[in-house]
């Protein structure tokens, strides 16, 4: 199955209709012998690191593959394969459930719009977002398996260590991976002290994760102090007051979850609703069942057709909700105190609150609740940070920054699915809960 999936992904990537668009054309000129840097990688990195970015490995990779498209296609296919294959392996050790989770993850990948995968150009977008995501999942594998106390071959380190060294150049992945490594080591220390042990069982994992943690923390500091990032923030600084910047970042982040027509969050909310109904909570507490359906209805009615979405189109167009929504692509941004922004802020906050309440009720007393909440918070935080440009106040006009958030929702969905013993049971319970016509003892409908 994994080999077949690899063949499908290779076929998809190698059959992309190529064109030099967006940042790809700029990088191609940079790498040209006749270009600004005369084909010199050293000169290219020196200038980029001084006035634009801190992504050393990523910038070098783009420079090297820009004239070798076959190499780019192979690396991109590998990264996409890792994005699809690794989440089910990270989520569960149940071999019987993995094929279903793998199928779900593959469908999720196909549901992501192309503007997210390659919005700024095929090479530039994949190198800055897809590659760090795929190889970041590979680098996370040893830490996750250590936390789960699952056995794994030391050969995994042959892929995980180089992957961690590469993705350290991506600011968000470096922060997330450093946090994961440090948390896994801290958890193991707690377990050892609770058991009265001094030395860990897997010393190799400790040494490797410790060294990689130090490296990633160093990379985070480097990103924060990089002159290139400082120069870029200054060039793109938004001089609105901080409350306005934060409110817009908050609204823009949640808008991408509830109003952009993405399939993955909608499936997540649907799975949560089915769990609520299948557990009988909706029958004992009807309000909980109502709250569980609210994010789904809201996502369908208040969708934004810019990315995707056909459900609810007629209703949204009829009532012209689009004119009330703050549009981050519009340079004439409204004040945070006017009616449209307040409407968006209130609606999105209600959708977020009902979503969290539904998740908590569905997984109350289950350890998976913590995992799901961490994934959701991490996914929303990555989007919020990219919108706010780590202090730069950038206005988010690019959907490629949604990729990490969408994968976080996909992982949360896979975790939730491990609790769904039967989707049919949830649908049957939902049907019983919404039935409004009572039946008498004789079996005839009461009038």
VEXDREN-2710 file (C-alpha; in Angstrom, 1 decimal):
% VEXDREN-2710
k/r/px/py/pz
1/UNK/0.0/0.0/0.0
2/UNK/2.8/2.4/0.8
3/UNK/4.6/1.6/-2.4
4/UNK/1.4/2.1/-4.4
5/UNK/0.9/5.5/-2.7
6/UNK/4.4/6.5/-3.6
7/UNK/3.8/5.7/-7.2
8/UNK/0.6/7.8/-7.2
9/UNK/2.4/10.7/-5.6
10/UNK/5.3/10.5/-8.1
11/UNK/2.8/10.4/-10.9
12/UNK/1.0/13.5/-9.6
13/UNK/4.2/15.5/-9.0
14/UNK/5.9/14.5/-12.3
15/UNK/2.8/15.5/-14.2
16/UNK/2.4/19.0/-12.8
17/UNK/2.0/21.5/-15.6
18/UNK/5.1/23.6/-15.1
19/UNK/5.4/27.3/-15.4
20/UNK/7.9/29.8/-14.0
21/UNK/5.6/31.9/-11.7
22/UNK/5.8/33.9/-8.5
23/UNK/9.1/33.7/-6.6
24/UNK/10.4/30.9/-8.8
25/UNK/11.2/33.3/-11.6
26/UNK/13.1/35.5/-9.1
27/UNK/15.1/32.6/-7.8
28/UNK/15.9/31.4/-11.3
29/UNK/17.4/34.8/-12.1
30/UNK/19.4/34.7/-8.9
31/UNK/20.9/31.3/-9.7
32/UNK/21.7/32.2/-13.3
33/UNK/25.3/32.6/-14.3
34/UNK/24.3/35.9/-15.9
35/UNK/22.3/37.0/-12.9
36/UNK/23.0/39.3/-10.0
37/UNK/25.2/36.8/-8.1
38/UNK/27.0/35.2/-11.1
39/UNK/25.8/31.7/-10.0
40/UNK/27.6/32.0/-6.7
41/UNK/25.8/30.4/-3.8
42/UNK/28.0/32.1/-1.2
43/UNK/27.2/35.6/-2.5
44/UNK/23.5/34.7/-2.8
45/UNK/23.3/33.5/0.8
46/UNK/25.3/36.4/2.1
47/UNK/23.0/39.0/0.7
48/UNK/19.8/37.1/1.5
49/UNK/20.8/36.6/5.2
50/UNK/21.7/40.2/5.6
51/UNK/18.5/41.8/4.3
52/UNK/15.7/39.2/3.8
53/UNK/15.7/35.8/5.7
54/UNK/17.4/33.5/8.1
55/UNK/16.5/30.2/6.3
56/UNK/20.0/29.2/5.3
57/UNK/19.4/25.6/4.3
58/UNK/16.2/26.3/2.6
59/UNK/17.6/29.2/0.5
60/UNK/20.6/27.1/-0.4
61/UNK/18.3/24.2/-1.5
62/UNK/16.2/26.4/-3.7
63/UNK/19.3/27.9/-5.3
64/UNK/20.7/24.4/-6.0
65/UNK/17.5/22.8/-7.4
66/UNK/16.1/25.7/-9.4
67/UNK/17.8/24.5/-12.5
68/UNK/17.3/20.8/-11.8
69/UNK/13.6/20.3/-11.9
70/UNK/13.7/16.5/-11.8
71/UNK/15.6/16.7/-8.5
72/UNK/13.0/19.1/-7.2
73/UNK/10.2/16.8/-8.2
74/UNK/11.8/13.8/-6.5
75/UNK/12.3/15.7/-3.2
76/UNK/8.8/17.2/-3.3
77/UNK/7.3/13.7/-3.9
78/UNK/9.2/12.3/-0.9
79/UNK/8.1/15.2/1.3
80/UNK/4.4/14.8/0.2
81/UNK/4.7/11.0/0.8
82/UNK/6.0/11.6/4.3
83/UNK/3.1/14.0/5.0
84/UNK/0.6/11.3/4.0
85/UNK/2.3/8.2/5.5
86/UNK/3.8/9.4/8.8
87/UNK/0.8/10.8/10.6
88/UNK/-1.0/7.4/10.9
89/UNK/2.2/5.8/12.1
90/UNK/2.7/8.6/14.7
91/UNK/-0.9/8.5/15.9
92/UNK/-1.3/4.8/16.6
93/UNK/0.6/1.5/16.8
94/UNK/-2.6/-0.5/15.8
95/UNK/-1.7/-2.0/12.5
96/UNK/-5.4/-2.7/11.8
97/UNK/-6.4/0.9/12.0
98/UNK/-3.5/2.4/10.0
99/UNK/-4.9/1.6/6.5
100/UNK/-8.1/3.5/7.2
101/UNK/-6.1/6.5/8.7
102/UNK/-3.7/6.3/5.8
103/UNK/-6.7/6.5/3.3
104/UNK/-8.1/9.5/5.3
105/UNK/-4.8/11.3/5.2
106/UNK/-4.4/10.7/1.5
107/UNK/-7.9/12.1/0.8
108/UNK/-7.0/15.1/3.0
109/UNK/-3.9/15.8/1.0
110/UNK/-6.0/15.7/-2.2
111/UNK/-8.5/18.1/-0.7
112/UNK/-6.0/20.9/-0.1
113/UNK/-6.2/23.6/-2.8
114/UNK/-3.3/24.0/-5.1
115/UNK/-2.9/27.6/-4.0
116/UNK/-1.8/26.3/-0.6
117/UNK/0.7/23.8/-2.0
118/UNK/2.2/26.1/-4.7
119/UNK/0.8/29.6/-4.3
120/UNK/4.1/31.4/-4.5
121/UNK/5.6/29.2/-7.2
122/UNK/6.2/25.5/-7.3
123/UNK/9.8/25.5/-6.0
124/UNK/9.6/28.4/-3.6
125/UNK/6.4/27.3/-1.9
126/UNK/7.3/23.6/-1.6
127/UNK/10.8/24.3/-0.3
128/UNK/9.6/26.8/2.4
129/UNK/6.5/24.9/3.5
130/UNK/6.0/21.4/2.2
131/UNK/9.6/20.2/2.6
132/UNK/9.9/21.5/6.2
133/UNK/6.5/19.9/7.0
134/UNK/7.3/16.5/5.5
135/UNK/10.8/16.3/6.9
136/UNK/9.7/17.8/10.1
137/UNK/7.3/14.9/10.7
138/UNK/10.2/12.5/10.0
139/UNK/12.4/14.4/12.5
140/UNK/9.6/14.2/15.1
141/UNK/9.3/10.4/14.8
142/UNK/12.0/9.4/17.4
143/UNK/10.6/11.9/20.0
144/UNK/7.0/10.7/19.5
145/UNK/8.0/7.0/19.7
146/UNK/10.0/7.7/22.8
147/UNK/7.0/9.4/24.5
148/UNK/4.8/6.4/23.5
149/UNK/7.5/4.0/24.6
150/UNK/7.3/2.2/21.3
151/UNK/10.3/0.3/20.0
152/UNK/11.9/1.5/16.8
153/UNK/14.9/0.8/14.8
154/UNK/18.0/3.0/15.2
155/UNK/18.0/3.2/11.4
156/UNK/15.2/5.8/11.8
157/UNK/17.9/8.2/13.0
158/UNK/19.5/8.1/9.6
159/UNK/16.6/10.0/8.3
160/UNK/15.5/11.9/11.4
161/UNK/18.8/13.6/12.1
162/UNK/19.4/15.1/8.7
163/UNK/15.8/16.0/8.5
164/UNK/16.0/17.9/11.8
165/UNK/19.2/19.7/10.6
166/UNK/17.4/20.8/7.5
167/UNK/14.1/21.9/9.0
168/UNK/15.9/23.9/11.7
169/UNK/16.0/26.6/8.9
170/UNK/12.2/26.9/9.0
171/UNK/11.3/29.2/11.9
172/UNK/8.0/27.6/12.9
173/UNK/9.2/24.0/12.5
174/UNK/12.3/24.8/14.6
175/UNK/10.1/26.1/17.4
176/UNK/7.7/23.2/17.3
177/UNK/10.4/20.5/17.0
178/UNK/12.5/22.0/19.8
179/UNK/9.4/22.1/22.0
180/UNK/8.6/18.5/21.1
181/UNK/12.1/17.3/21.8
182/UNK/12.4/19.1/25.1
183/UNK/8.9/17.8/26.2
184/UNK/9.8/14.2/25.3
185/UNK/13.0/14.4/27.3
186/UNK/11.3/16.1/30.3
187/UNK/8.6/13.4/30.2
188/UNK/11.2/10.7/30.2
189/UNK/13.0/12.3/33.2
190/UNK/9.7/12.4/35.1
191/UNK/9.0/8.7/34.3
192/UNK/12.5/7.7/35.4
193/UNK/12.2/9.6/38.7
194/UNK/8.7/8.1/39.3
195/UNK/10.2/4.6/38.8
196/UNK/13.2/5.3/40.9
197/UNK/15.6/4.8/38.0
198/UNK/18.6/7.0/37.2
199/UNK/19.7/6.0/33.7
200/UNK/17.3/5.8/30.7
201/UNK/16.8/2.6/28.8
202/UNK/17.5/4.1/25.4
203/UNK/20.6/6.2/25.9
204/UNK/21.2/6.6/22.2
205/UNK/17.8/8.3/21.9
206/UNK/18.7/10.6/24.8
207/UNK/22.0/11.7/23.4
208/UNK/20.7/12.3/19.9
209/UNK/17.5/14.1/21.0
210/UNK/19.6/16.2/23.5
211/UNK/22.0/17.3/20.8
212/UNK/19.2/18.0/18.4
213/UNK/17.3/20.0/21.0
214/UNK/20.4/22.2/21.6
215/UNK/20.8/22.7/17.9
216/UNK/17.1/23.6/17.4
217/UNK/17.1/26.0/20.3
218/UNK/20.2/27.6/18.9
219/UNK/18.4/27.9/15.5
220/UNK/15.4/29.6/17.1
221/UNK/17.7/32.2/18.7
222/UNK/19.4/32.6/15.4
223/UNK/16.1/33.3/13.7
224/UNK/15.2/35.9/16.3
225/UNK/18.5/37.7/16.0
226/UNK/19.0/37.3/12.3
227/UNK/19.7/40.7/10.5
228/UNK/17.7/39.4/7.5
229/UNK/14.6/38.9/9.5
230/UNK/15.0/42.2/11.3
231/UNK/15.3/44.0/8.0
232/UNK/12.3/42.2/6.5
233/UNK/10.1/43.1/9.5
234/UNK/11.1/46.7/9.3
235/UNK/10.3/46.8/5.6
236/UNK/6.9/45.2/6.1
237/UNK/6.0/46.8/9.5
238/UNK/2.4/47.6/10.0
239/UNK/2.1/50.8/12.1
240/UNK/-1.4/50.1/13.3
241/UNK/-1.8/49.9/17.1
242/UNK/-1.0/46.5/18.6
243/UNK/-4.6/45.7/19.7
244/UNK/-5.7/46.3/16.1
245/UNK/-2.9/44.1/14.7
246/UNK/-3.7/41.3/17.2
247/UNK/-7.4/41.4/16.6
248/UNK/-6.9/41.2/12.8
249/UNK/-4.5/38.3/13.2
250/UNK/-7.0/36.5/15.4
251/UNK/-9.8/37.1/12.9
252/UNK/-7.7/36.1/10.0
253/UNK/-6.6/32.9/11.7
254/UNK/-10.0/31.7/12.6
255/UNK/-11.5/32.8/9.3
256/UNK/-9.2/30.3/7.5
257/UNK/-10.6/27.6/9.8
258/UNK/-14.3/28.3/9.5
259/UNK/-14.8/30.4/6.4
260/UNK/-12.3/29.3/3.7
261/UNK/-14.1/26.2/2.6
262/UNK/-11.3/23.8/3.6
263/UNK/-12.4/20.2/3.9
264/UNK/-10.1/19.1/6.7
265/UNK/-11.5/21.3/9.5
266/UNK/-15.1/20.5/8.4
267/UNK/-14.4/16.8/8.6
268/UNK/-12.8/17.3/12.0
269/UNK/-16.0/19.0/13.3
270/UNK/-18.1/16.3/11.8
271/UNK/-16.1/13.5/13.5
272/UNK/-16.4/15.3/16.8
273/UNK/-20.2/15.7/16.3
274/UNK/-20.5/11.9/15.6
275/UNK/-18.6/11.1/18.7
276/UNK/-20.8/13.3/20.8
277/UNK/-23.9/11.6/19.4
278/UNK/-22.6/8.1/19.5
279/UNK/-21.6/8.5/23.2
280/UNK/-25.2/9.4/24.1
281/UNK/-24.2/12.9/25.4
282/UNK/-26.5/14.5/22.9
283/UNK/-29.5/12.6/24.4
284/UNK/-28.6/13.4/28.0
285/UNK/-27.5/17.0/27.2
286/UNK/-29.3/18.2/24.1
287/UNK/-27.5/21.5/24.3
288/UNK/-24.2/19.7/23.8
289/UNK/-25.5/18.1/20.6
290/UNK/-26.6/21.5/19.3
291/UNK/-23.2/23.0/20.1
292/UNK/-21.4/20.1/18.3
293/UNK/-23.3/20.9/15.1
294/UNK/-22.9/24.7/15.3
295/UNK/-19.3/24.8/13.8
296/UNK/-20.4/22.7/10.9
297/UNK/-23.4/24.9/10.1
298/UNK/-21.3/28.0/10.5
299/UNK/-18.5/26.8/8.3
300/UNK/-21.0/25.9/5.5
301/UNK/-23.0/29.2/5.7
302/UNK/-20.1/31.6/6.2
303/UNK/-17.6/30.2/3.8
304/UNK/-15.4/32.3/1.6
305/UNK/-15.4/31.2/-2.1
306/UNK/-11.9/32.5/-2.6
307/UNK/-10.2/29.2/-1.8
308/UNK/-12.9/26.6/-2.2
309/UNK/-16.3/25.8/-1.1
310/UNK/-19.6/25.2/-2.8
311/UNK/-21.9/24.2/0.1
312/UNK/-24.0/27.1/1.3
313/UNK/-23.1/29.2/-1.7
314/UNK/-26.7/30.2/-2.5
315/UNK/-27.5/31.0/1.1
316/UNK/-24.3/33.1/1.6
317/UNK/-24.8/35.0/-1.6
318/UNK/-28.5/35.6/-0.9
319/UNK/-27.8/37.2/2.4
320/UNK/-24.5/38.7/1.2
321/UNK/-22.5/37.6/4.2
322/UNK/-19.3/38.2/2.2
323/UNK/-19.8/41.9/2.3
324/UNK/-19.8/41.8/6.1
325/UNK/-16.5/39.8/6.5
326/UNK/-13.2/41.6/6.9
327/UNK/-11.1/40.7/3.9
328/UNK/-7.3/40.6/4.6
329/UNK/-6.7/40.9/0.9
330/UNK/-8.3/44.3/0.8
331/UNK/-5.7/47.1/1.5
332/UNK/-8.5/49.4/2.8
333/UNK/-8.8/47.6/6.1
334/UNK/-11.7/48.6/8.4
335/UNK/-11.2/49.8/11.9
336/UNK/-11.5/47.1/14.6
337/UNK/-14.3/49.1/16.2
338/UNK/-16.7/49.2/13.2
339/UNK/-19.6/46.9/12.7
340/UNK/-18.1/44.5/10.1
341/UNK/-15.1/43.7/12.2
342/UNK/-17.1/43.3/15.4
343/UNK/-19.5/40.9/13.5
344/UNK/-16.5/38.8/12.3
345/UNK/-14.8/38.8/15.7
346/UNK/-18.0/37.8/17.6
347/UNK/-19.0/35.1/15.1
348/UNK/-15.6/33.5/14.9
349/UNK/-15.3/33.6/18.7
350/UNK/-18.6/31.8/19.0
351/UNK/-17.5/29.2/16.5
352/UNK/-14.2/28.6/18.3
353/UNK/-15.9/28.4/21.7
354/UNK/-18.5/25.8/20.5
355/UNK/-15.8/23.8/18.8
356/UNK/-13.7/23.6/22.0
357/UNK/-16.7/22.8/24.2
358/UNK/-17.6/20.0/21.8
359/UNK/-14.1/18.5/21.8
360/UNK/-13.9/18.7/25.6
361/UNK/-17.3/16.9/26.0
362/UNK/-16.4/14.3/23.4
363/UNK/-13.1/13.4/25.0
364/UNK/-13.7/14.2/28.7
365/UNK/-11.7/11.8/30.8
366/UNK/-9.7/10.5/27.8
367/UNK/-6.0/11.1/27.4
368/UNK/-6.5/11.9/23.8
369/UNK/-8.2/15.1/24.8
370/UNK/-4.8/16.6/25.7
371/UNK/-3.3/15.5/22.4
372/UNK/-6.1/17.0/20.4
373/UNK/-6.0/20.3/22.2
374/UNK/-2.2/20.5/21.8
375/UNK/-2.5/19.9/18.1
376/UNK/-5.3/22.5/17.7
377/UNK/-3.5/25.1/19.7
378/UNK/-0.2/24.5/17.8
379/UNK/-2.0/24.6/14.4
380/UNK/-3.8/27.9/15.2
381/UNK/-0.6/29.4/16.7
382/UNK/1.4/28.7/13.5
383/UNK/-1.2/30.5/11.5
384/UNK/-1.4/33.4/14.0
385/UNK/2.4/33.8/14.0
386/UNK/2.6/33.8/10.2
387/UNK/-0.2/36.3/10.0
388/UNK/1.5/38.5/12.5
389/UNK/5.0/37.9/11.1
390/UNK/6.5/37.4/14.6
391/UNK/6.0/41.0/15.5
392/UNK/6.0/42.5/12.1
393/UNK/2.2/43.0/11.8
394/UNK/2.1/41.6/8.3
395/UNK/-1.4/41.3/6.7
396/UNK/-1.9/37.7/5.6
397/UNK/-2.7/37.6/1.9
398/UNK/-1.3/34.1/1.3
399/UNK/-3.0/30.8/1.8
400/UNK/0.3/28.9/1.7
401/UNK/0.7/29.7/5.4
402/UNK/-2.4/27.6/6.1
403/UNK/-0.6/24.4/5.4
404/UNK/0.8/23.7/8.9
405/UNK/-2.6/24.6/10.4
406/UNK/-4.4/22.2/8.1
407/UNK/-2.0/19.3/8.9
408/UNK/-2.6/20.0/12.6
409/UNK/-6.3/19.6/12.1
410/UNK/-5.7/16.5/10.0
411/UNK/-3.6/15.0/12.9
412/UNK/-6.4/15.9/15.4
413/UNK/-8.9/14.2/13.1
414/UNK/-6.9/11.0/13.0
415/UNK/-6.6/11.0/16.8
416/UNK/-10.4/11.5/17.0
417/UNK/-11.0/8.7/14.6
418/UNK/-9.2/6.2/16.9
419/UNK/-12.1/6.7/19.3
420/UNK/-14.8/6.1/16.6
421/UNK/-15.5/2.4/16.8
422/UNK/-18.4/2.8/14.5
423/UNK/-19.4/5.8/12.4
424/UNK/-22.7/4.0/11.7
425/UNK/-23.4/4.2/15.5
426/UNK/-22.9/7.9/15.5
427/UNK/-25.1/8.4/12.5
428/UNK/-27.8/6.2/14.0
429/UNK/-27.7/8.1/17.3
430/UNK/-27.8/11.4/15.4
431/UNK/-30.9/10.2/13.6
432/UNK/-32.6/9.2/16.8
433/UNK/-31.8/12.5/18.5
434/UNK/-33.3/14.7/15.7
435/UNK/-36.4/12.6/15.3
436/UNK/-39.3/14.7/16.4
437/UNK/-42.4/12.5/15.7
438/UNK/-43.3/10.4/18.7
439/UNK/-44.5/6.8/18.2
440/UNK/-47.3/5.2/20.4
441/UNK/-47.2/1.7/21.7
442/UNK/-49.2/0.3/18.8
443/UNK/-46.5/1.5/16.5
444/UNK/-48.7/4.1/14.6
445/UNK/-47.8/7.7/14.4
446/UNK/-49.5/10.0/16.8
447/UNK/-51.4/12.9/15.2
END
